[in-house]
Amino acid sequence: MAKKKAVEEAPTDFLAAHKQEIAAHPNSTVAFVDKGWSHLSRGEYDQALEAFEKAAALDSRSLDAQYGLGAAARLKGDKARAIQAFQRAVAISEASTDAKVTMMGKMARWSLRELQK
């Protein structure tokens, strides 16, 4: 009796997928945010910052882009830049009643408190 394959192989080259998405949709904030998180997960802070900056330039009210900028700057050791991005994320979250936005705003506030210790 043949065994069933329990889990299908998941693609591992997420950056290639993000590049394809950006090529197809060059003005997609979401595609650049996703690319930023992929770079950040690989420890590629400069590339992450670049992707999050592009997302923020496309949509200055993108909480995901601002939070990502803050996270990348914090991990890179750029405290002033991280604080600035987290402050923008908090300001964006305060203008919303959406549960996801509110939660990310709380996370940004916590990050600010930690950076300002």
N, C-alpha and C positions, 0 to 999 in steps of 0.2 A: 504494500500500500504506500503510495507516494505521500510525502509530508507536504502540507500546505505551507506556503511561504507566509509566515506570520505578519511581517511588516514589509511593505514595499520600500525599496531604497529611496530615500529622500535626496533631492539635489543638494550638493554641498557647496557649490559655487554661487553663493547668493550675490556676490558683487557682480558677477557676469549677468545675472538676472536683473539686477538693478540698472546696470548699464543699458541693457536691452529696453527696459521700461522707460528710462530717460530718453533714449534714442527715439522711441515711439511717442513719448509725451514729454518734450523738453521743458515744458512749463508746469510740470507736476511737482508740487510741494511735497506730496506724500512720497514720491519716488526718491527725492533727494534726502528726505528725513530717513527713509529706510536705508539708503546707502550710507548715511552718516552713522546709524546704529551698527551696521555691518562693519564699518571701519573701526568704530569704537570697540566693538567686541574683539577685534583682532589687535588692539593696542596701537592702531594707526591714528594717532590723535590729530596730526595735521590734516590728513585726508578727511577725518570725521568733521573737524572744524570747517573745512572748505565746503563739504556737503551741507552741513547745517546752515552755514552762512548763505549758501545759494537758496536753500529752502526759505530762510527768513527774508531774503531779498525778493523772492517771488510772492511771499505772503507775510507781511510784517506782523500780522495778528495770529500767526501760527504758534500755538502754545507748544506743540511738539518740536518745532524748530528751535524755539527759545530755550526750552528745557534741555534739548540735545546740545545746544551751544554751551549752556552752563555746565552740563556733565562733562563734555569733552574738555572745556577749558579747565575745569577743576582737576581732572585727571592729568592734564598736561602740566599743572602747577601754576596756571595763570589765574590767581585768586581774584584780581580786579575784574577781569573779563568774565569770570564765572559769576561773580556777584551781580554784575550788570545784566547778564542774561537771565539769571534767576529772578532779579527784580522785575524785568519785563514779563517773565512768565507769570509772576504773581499778579501783576497789573492786568494781564490778559484774563487770568482766571477769575479775578474779582468782578469782571464784567459779564460773567456767565453763570447760568444756573445748571448747566449740563454736569452730570455726575462725574464723567471722566475728566472734564476740565477742572472741576472743583478738587478732585483727588490729586491731579497733577499740580495744581496750585498749592495744595498742602505739602506735597513733596518738595516743591520749589522753596516754600517758606522754611521747611526743615533744613534744606541744604543751605539756605542763607544763614540761618542761626548757627549752623556748624562752621561755616566759613568765617563768621564774624566773632567767633570765640577767641 
